[in-house]
Amino acid sequence: VSPGQLSGRGAGRWAMAGCRLWVSLLLAAALACLATALWPWPQYIQTYHRRYTLYPNNFQFRYHVSSAAQAGCVVLDEAFRRYRNLLFGSGSWPRPSFSNKQQTLGKNILVVSVVTAECNEFPNLESVENYTLTINDDQCLLASETVWGALRGLETFSQLVWKSAEGTFFINKTKIKDFPRFPHRGVLLDTSRHYLPLSSILDTLDVMAYNKFNVFHWHLVDDSSFPYESFTFPELTRKGSFNPVTHIYTAQDVKEVIEYARLRGIRVLAEFDTPGHTLSWGPGAPGLLTPCYSGSHLSGTFGPVNPSLNSTYDFMSTLFLEISSVFPDFYLHLGGDEVDFTCWKSNPNIQAFMKKKGFTDFKQLESFYIQTLLDIVSDYDKGYVVWQEVFDNKVKVRPDTIIQVWREEMPVEYMLEMQDITRAGFRALLSAPWYLNRVKYGPDWKDMYKVEPLAFHGTPEQKALVIGGEACMWGEYVDSTNLVPRLWPRAGAVAERLWSSNLTTNIDFAFKRLSHFRCELVRRGIQAQPISVGYCEQEFEQT
């Protein structure tokens, strides 16, 4: 029995407290048997002491003759190149000699078989990521339904390969059947509070793939700056970015991020948050923001987007037509959080508009704006994700809206929110306990790891509406100088919680594997911070 076998369909039988101890012992025993420690942990794994030699000079990835994907499938061709370099580098390796015949059996080919080729498509929320990996005397086979599952299997394969002290590469006899627990497993980066260079975003996508994350939530713009270069409204960037030459994302930059992510099986979920968090929009779009008043006089300051003007919706219609064409994912994130009503309350024109509409509450005004925006986006055949305030303020949204939960005023409040959202029939994403920009001394990854996304009172139908979650890295105090060590390997705790079985919860087991994985990230050139006292066989070297 392997620990993965306890996470299948028969998991319900293991409800007794005594079984939890047995599971913990099995996990510890499994780790002792593994040649290497996988992250995130697979749904089912059997591994053996029998091992095979990999010869770097001869090793290759090859398509199965019956695979729907064949040479020319860019997603997998590029992945083969990446993983060969990750495994062996580009150097020449001498062929080792052995006296033990058991060790001379080599594995020079990993055969990849894919049922349906999606080589020219983009991953989506419904993409299947299942795979099986079989390494024994007869075969070294990675089988999956889609190229996206094959990518996840290649990452697992790369983590199974280990190198002896003499420099010989091995892989153990192994059987893995794996699939994600949740379909949406994301990382949010904020590129408004501090601009992140294109290279930082691309590097983040690499490490996301190592952790089997599959959504890059790009919080592109906010109050601080508007770095997205709009071809419809170029003044937004010219007047709203920190620097219109050096601190912007051009159309080519955005295309590169989207394609780089696609090749790693990662969706790009773009967020343009309104009506709040829009101060950087104002200089490039005169009349868009609400003028604030001090008494009966203009104060010279501005508040959220002005929801009382037809010109506002004309602007949004044109801008989101562009955004919908630039970002291929079905979903856009429309924000809707933290709208400050103070400026709206001060403005006599807003008050007159509300009276005309019969609004008695500023939440009704906010709802009017958001409902109109959602209708605009729907006309472009896009779905949308919104922050939880949209639900809390009772905005009428389509049944297929995804609500993202982020507020964490009390330790259990976000679970009550998850309960309410799913009871209303909406799909939910959890982010509240996974704000990685918040740091404290010590192994805070453990708190994130202990979170159970379905730990709320609800029916099975409600819990099926939880489609995943995101680790969020807000940028008030984060830029390219501290992004990587603050993000990794801490985000890995979220990655495993969203990928692995709900029974994979043993902290000691996780600690040993995450420590090993952190060293693997360091070996791959990632400046991942330590999670304990110790060392890596290959320490990080600044290049």
N, C-alpha and C positions, 0 to 999 in steps of 0.2 A: 504494500500500500504506500502510495506517495501522498504528500500533502495536497497536491492538486486534486486527487481523487475525492477528497473531502469537500470539494467546492463544486461538485456537479449537481445533477438533478436529485440525488439522494441526500443532499445536505440537510434537509429538514429532519432527518433521523438523528442528527447529532445535536440535540438540544439540551441534553443533561449536562450539569456543571462538571461532572467528572470527566466527560468527553473533552471538555476544553483543555484540561491538563494534558490529556493524551495527545490532542492535536499539537499542543506546544512542544511536547517531547518528540513527536514525529517531525515537526518542522526543524527542530534542532538537529535531529539525526540526519534528516535530508541534507542539511547544509554541510554536515561533516562528510557526506558521500559525494557532494558535488565537486567537480574539478574547478568550477567557478560559481559565482553567485549572481543570479539573474535579477534584473530590475527593469520594469516591474515584474512581479512573480507571475508565472503562467497559471492558467486555470487548471491544467493537468500536466504533470511531468513525471516521468520515470527515468532515472539515470542509473548507470552502472559503473563499476570500476574499470571495465574493459575500455581501452582507449586506442585511438588511431592517430597516426602521424599525418600532419599536413606539411607538404613540401612547398614552400612559397614560390619557388621557381616554376613549378608545374601546376600549381593550383589554379582552377578556373571555375567560373560560374557558367552553367550551360542550361539552355531551355530544353525541356522534355519534348520529344517529337510530337506529342499530342497536345502540347500547351497552346492555348489560343494566342497568347503573347509569344512572339518570336523576336529574333534579332531585328532591330529597327524600332522596337518599343522603347522610346526614349526614357520613360519612367524607370524601367528596369535596367536598361543598358547603362544609364548614368549611375544607378544604385550599385550595380556590379563594380563599376570603376571606383566609386567611393569606398565601398566596403573592402575591396581588395587593398586599397591604400591604408584604410584604418587598421586592417589586420596585420599587414606585412610591411607597409611602406613601399618605397620605390627602389630599394636596394637589391643587390644580388645576394642570395643566400647559399651557402655550401650545403650539400646533401649530407645529413648526418648518417653515421653508421651505428648499428645496434648489434648486441649479442643476444638480446632477448627476442625470440621470433614473434612473440605476441605484439611487440611494439613495432615490428617492421610493416604491419599491415597499414597501408596508407590510404588517405582519402584525398584525392586530387581534384575531385569534381563535386560541386553541389549542384544537383539537378533541380531546376525550378519548373513547376507545372502550374499554370493558371487556367482556370475554367473559362472565364470571360475576360477578354482584352478590353481595357479602358485606357489605352495608352495616350490618347489624344484628348481625354476628358478631364474634368476637374472633380476632385472628391466632393461629396456632399454629405448632408446629415444622415442619409440612408445608406451610405457606402458600407459594404461588408468588409470587415478586417480580420475575419477568421483565417487561421492557417494551421497546418500540421507540419511538424518537423520530425523526420525519422532518420536516425543515424545508427546503422548496425552493420554487420558483416556484409550484407547484401546490397545496401543502398545508402546514399546520402541525399535525401529527397526533401525538398520544401514544396508543399502543395497548398494552394489557396484558391478561393473562388475568384478573387480579383487581384489586380496588381497592388492594391492598397494593403491587402492581407499579406502579399508577398513581401512588401516593404517591412512590415512588422516582423515577419519571420526572419528576414535578413538581419535585422537588428539583434534578434535573439540568437541567431547563429553566431554573430560576431562576438557576443558576450560568452558563448560557450567555449570558444577557442581560448586556450591558455598556453603559456610558454614556460618551459622548465628553466631551471637555473642555468642549464647548459645552452639554452637558446633554441631548443626544439619546440615546435608548435604541436599541440595535441588537441583532440576533441574526444570526449567520452561518448560511449554508446548511450543514446538518449532517445526518448519518445516524448514529444510535446504535442498537445492539442490545446490551442489557445484562441481566445477571443476577448474583446473588451466587455467590461460590465456595463459601461455607459457609452453612447455614441458621440457625445460632445465632451471633449477633454481639452480645455483651453488654457492659454497663457495670454494675459492682457499686458500690453506695453503702452505706456503713456508717452507720446512724443510731442506734447505741447508744453508741459511745464519745463521740461528740458528736452532739447532736440537730441535725438539719437542718430548718429551717422548710419548710413545705409549698411555699412559693414557690421555694425552692432546688431542690427535687425537680422541680417542674414546668418550671422553666427548664432543668434538665439534660435533661429529656425533649425539649424543643425542639431543643437542640443535638445530641442523639443522632440525631434525625431528619435534621438537616442532614448528618450523617456516615453516614447509612444504617445505624445500629445498630438492632437490632430486639428486644433483650431488656433489660429493666431488672431486674437481680438486686438485690432489696431485702433486704439483711442487716438485718432490722428490730431484732432484740434480741440481747443478748450479756451478758457479766458486768456491764458498767458500768451499763446501764439497760434497762428494759422499757417502751418508749414506745408499743407497740401496745395500744390500749384494747380489751380482750376483754370482750364482753358476757356471756360465760359465767363468766369469772373476773375480775371488775372489780378485785379486790384486787391482781392482778398489776401493774396500772398504778398504782394508788393508792399502793402501797408500793414498787414497783420502778422507777418512772420518776424522772428528776431532779427534775421538778416535775409533779404530777398535773393541774395546770391549764394550764400554758404549754408543757410539753415532752412532749406526747403526740400520737399520731395517732388521731383519733376515727374512728368508722365512716364518717362523711361524708368525712373527709380521705382515707381509703383508697379509697372509691368514686371520689372525684375523681381521684386518681392513676391508678387503673385505666382510667377513661374517657378521661382526657387522653392516656394512653399509647395506648389503642386507636385514637383518632382520628389517631395518628401511626404506626400500624402497629407498635406496640411491645408486646410481651408483658411482663407483670409476673410475675417468678419470685420468690415470697416464700420467705425462708429463716428457719426457726426451728431453730437449731442446738442439738442435744442429743447425748449426755448431758453433755458439757463445755460451757464458756462459758455457764453457766446460773445464776451467783451471784445475778443480779438477780431470778430467779424465786422464790428462797427466801422472802423476806419476805411475799410474797402467797400462797404455797402451802406452809404449814407441813407438814413431813414429806416433802416432795418430794426435797430434797437429802440427801446422805449426811453424817451427823455425823462429824467427824474426832476421832480420839483421840490423846492424848499419853501413851504408855504404856498404863496401864489406866484412864485418866480421860479424860472428854470435854474437848477443848481449847477448845470454844466457837466453833470455825470449821466451815465446811462445804465439801464437795467436790462432785463431779459428781452428777447425778441418781442416786437410790438405785435400783439395778436389782433389788433383792431383794424388793421389796414389791409386792403385788397392787394396792395403792392407787396406785402410780406409773402403772401401765398403765391403770387406770380414769381417772386424770386426763388422761393423754395421749390416750386414746380420745375423751374429751369435747372437749378443746381442739382436736384436729386435725379433729374433725367440724365445729367452728366454722370453723377456718381453711380447710377444704376448701370450705365454702359461701361464704366471703367472697371468696376468690381464684379466679377462673374458669379460670385456665390449667390444663391437664391435669397439669402438673408442679409439685411442691413441692420445695424444697431442704431436706433434712433434716440437713445439716451432717455431724457425725460426726468432726470433726477434733480434734486436740490434746487427747485425754482424758488427764488426769493421774491415774495410778493410786495416788498416794501416800495419799490419804484412804481409798480403798477398802481398801488394804493395812492401814491402821491400825484399821479397824472390825471388832470381833469378830463382829458379826452378819453382815457381808458374808462374812467368812471361813467362818462356819458354813454360809451359803447355798451358797457355792462347793463346800464339802465334800459337801453334800447332792446337789448337781448333778453332782458328779464333775469339776468344773473344776480344773485345775492351773495355769492361766495366766490372768492378768487380761485378756488379749485375748479369751479364751473368754467371760468375763463381759461384756465390752463387746459381743461378737458376739451374745450372748443378748439383751441389751437392744435392740440395733439391729435384729436380725431380728424381734423382737416388734413394734417400732415400725413397721417396714416392712410387716408383715402388717396392722397397724391401718390404715395409710394406703392400702394396696391395697384394703381392704374399702370404701373411699370412692371407688373408681374413679379413683384418682390414680396418676400415675407419679411417680418421684422421681429427684432428682439428689443425689449425696453427694460429699463430699470424698474424696481419694484414700486416706486412712487406712482407710476402710471396706474398700476392695479390698486394701490392704497387709496388713490384719489378717485377711484371708481370711473375712470375713463372707459368709454365703450370701445372695446377693441374686438377684432375678429377672434373667433374661437381658436385659430391656429397660432395666435400670438405666443411668443416665448417670453417669460418673465424672469429677469435675473435678480436674485436676492443678494443684497450687499450690506444691509444695515445690521449692526451687531451691538445695540445699546445694552442688552442684557445677554447673559450667556446662553439662554435658551430661546430668545425671541426670534431668531432667524428660523428655527424649526417650527414655531407657530406660524410664521409667514409661509413657509413651505406647505404646511398643512392647509392654510386658507387658500393659497393659490391653486393647489391641486384639487381641493374640494370644489372650487369654482370651475374646474375642468380645463385649466390652462397648463401648458408644459412649463417646467421650472428648471432654472440653472442655479446652482449654489456657488456663491463666492464669499459670503460673509466671514467665514472662519479662515479664509485663505488669502489675506492681504499681506503679501510678502514684503511690502515696503515697511511694514511695522516689524521692528527687530528688537530683540532683547538678548542679553548675554546668556549663552548656554544653548543647549540643543532644542530650540523652539520647534524644530521640525516634528518632534514627537507629538506636540499638541495638534498640529495639522494632520498628522497621520492617524490620530485617534478619532477624527471626525467620521461619523457615519451619515452619509447624505439622506438615508431613508429613516433616520431615527425620529420620526414624528408619528403621531397617531393618525392613521388613515387606512383606507381600504387598499387591497392589491391594485385596484384600478388607479387610485390616486398615486401610488408609488411608481406605477409604470409611467406616469407623466413626468417624473424626474429624469431628464435626459442627460444629466451630467453636471459639470461645474467648471470653474476657472480659477487658476491662481493669478492674482492681480498684482502688478508691480506699478504703482502710481509714482509719478515722477517729480513730486515736489522737491525731494532730496536725493534723487537718483538720476545720474547721467551715465555716459559711457565709462567713467572712471570707476564706478562702483556697481554697475548693473550686474556683471557676471557673478562675482562672489556673493552678492546678496540674493541672486536668483537661484544659483546652483550650489549644492545639490538640494536646497530646501524645497524647490518646486517638485522635486522627485517624490516627496511624500504625498503630494496631491496627485501626481501621475499614477502612483500605485493604487491609491484609494479609488481612483476613477477607472482603472483598468482591471485590477485583480479582484478575486472573489471577496465577498464580504466576510469570509472566514480567515482571510489572510490578514491577521491583526496583531500577531505576536511581535511585541516591540523589540525583544532581544534578537529575534530572527531578522527583523527589518534592519536593526542597527548594524549587524554583521554584513548584510548584503549591501546596504547603502554606503557603508564605509568602503567596501570593495569597489562599488560603482563609482564613488567619488574619486578614488584613485584611478579608475579607468578613464574618467573624464579628464583628469589631470594628464594622463598618458596621451589622450587625444588632443591636448593643447588647450583645455578649458580651465580657466583660473577659478575652479570651484573651491569654495572655502571648506576647511576641516569641520567635522562634526564631533570630533573628540581628540584627545591627546594621542599622538602616534605618528606614523610616517607612511609614505608611499614608496614602493620600490623604485618608481620613477617619479621624482619630484618635478613640480612645474618649473620650467625654464623660460624666462622672457626671451622672445625672439625679436 
